[in-house]
Amino acid sequence: MYHIKQAAQLAHVSVRTLHYYDHIGLLVPHKASNGYRYYTDEDLDTLQTVLYFKYLGFPLTTIGELLEQSKDDRLPLLEQQLELLESEQVQLNDLINTLRTTIQSIKEGIPMTAQNKFKGFTWDDGKEYEAEARKLYGDELIDESLSKQQGKEEQATVDFNRVFQQLALNKDAGLAPDAPQNQKLAHDLLDNIRRYGFDCSVEVFGYIGAGYSANPEFHKNIDQFGEGTAVYTSSVINAFVEKNK
């Protein structure tokens, strides 16, 4: 049994944070007969899960939904967290190596190639991204998409990047997922999928949106526009689908 101050110290969070989690129903402590709040070891397990997902950029509302879905089994949540963290570690290693090479280049006066300057920053991961999409959506759909993109690859990149860049800005500005500006961007994103991909229904758009945050490869790519953009985009698309289904 841990009093709120002990739980806060163990988790390296403030007592105020735990009070807030209690207030929104994310992590509600038990109450002793004397009225004092306390946490069990199981509650600390839940708090660990919350903090992992918070680090990964998930909003508290989404974390609450994830906890509710896996109330009786933490293993799927832990496995999902591990996949996301390992994916983030790969990207972070790329960025560290790029920065290290940049510093060395400046010190020694050796110019870097344009490709090396931006390693770790590219949104489109080419064949790896395509392979992941094929696993999720099948060869026929991806072949159709690539056929429609042929000769338009540069414009497709510009159009998709514009949407994700603006979503990242809206996230940083604190706009709600269902804000009109975000719903317009969701509409633009669906139009891009239909223009450069396939005749996507609103229902399928919802599955794609969920994959942006749940699939480690897609999550990593979209978060290169800013940490948390993938989860935010999923929330925006979910709000769009709920309004248009």
C-alpha positions, -999 to +999 in steps of 0.1 A: +000+000+000+014+034-010+002+068+001-002+094-027+031+111-018+050+077-019+034+068-052+044+102-067+080+098-055+083+063-069+069+073-103+088+106-104+056+126-109+040+153-088+012+147-063-008+172-083-005+149-114-019+120-094-047+142-082-055+151-118-055+115-129-079+108-101-101+137-111-104+125-148-109+089-137-076+077-153-062+063-121-085+064-091-068+055-058-084+034-030-097+051+002-089+037+036-114+039+065-096+070+078-102+088+044-066+086+032-060+077-004-036+049-012-024+029-042-017-008-046+010-025-066-016-031-093-023+006-094+014+013-098+015-011-128-013+009-143+006+042-136+036+027-153+015+020-184+000+055-184+035+071-182+049+050-210+021+059-233+023+096-222+060+095-231+051+082-265+028+111-272-006+096-266-033+120-252-047+110-218-082+104-234-067+078-257-047+062-229-079+059-209-095+041-238-065+017-241-066+009-204-103+002-206-100-021-236-073-042-219-086-040-184-080-077-178-048-082-197-018-057-196+004-079-219-010-065-252-004-030-240+031-037-228+039-054-262+026-024-281+046+000-259+078-021-266+072-020-303+067+018-303+097+024-281+120+002-302+107+020-333+115+053-317+149+040-306+158+032-343+148+067-354+167+083-325+198+064-333+196+076-369+193+112-357+222+108-332+244+094-359+234+122-383+242+148-356+275+132-348+285+131-385+275+167-389+297+178-359+326+158-373+320+173-408+322+208-393+353+201-372+372+184-401+359+206-429+345+175-448+313+182-466+283+158-461+262+145-489+227+158-492+213+124-484+234+120-452+223+154-440+187+143-438+190+107-427+164+101-400+142+130-412+127+115-443+089+109-441+088+084-470+108+053-460+104+038-495+105+000-497+102-006-460+071+016-459+057-001-490+063-036-476+045-027-443+016-013-464+014-045-484+012-066-453-017-045-440-037-038-472-026-065-497-007-064-530-036-056-552-045-024-533-009-012-531-002-020-568-033+001-577-020+029-555+015+028-570+000+028-605-021+059-597+010+077-583+032+069-613+046+102-626+029+121-597+052+109-568+066+144-561+032+161-560+018+133-539+046+138-514+040+175-513+002+171-508+005+145-481+033+163-463+013+196-463-015+179-444+007+162-418+028+194-413-004+214-406-017+187-383+015+189-363+011+227-360-025+223-349-015+197-323+011+221-309-015+249-309-038+227-288-066+224-313-091+197-305-092+167-330-128+177-340-120+214-346-132+226-380-096+232-392-087+196-384-118+182-400-109+201-432-074+185-431-090+150-426-111+157-457-080+167-476-061+136-465-090+114-476-090+132-510-052+126-513-057+089-506-084+087-533-064+108-557-031+090-553-042+057-538-075+040-542-113+047-539-112+047-501-145+046-482-150+066-450-151+033-430-117+021-445-103+056-438-111+050-402-090+018-402-061+036-419-063+064-393-061+039-365-031+023-382-013+056-382-008+054-345-011+016-338+014+004-365+050+011-354+063+018-389+035+043-398+037+058-363+075+065-367+071+080-401+043+104-393+059+114-360+089+128-379+066+158-384+066+162-346+063+139-317+027+129-311+015+138-347+006+101-355-016+097-325-031+132-330-038+124-367-056+092-357-078+111-333-086+137-360-095+110-385-116+092-359-136+124-352-140+128-390-153+092-394-177+095-365-192+126-381-194+113-417-202+076-413 
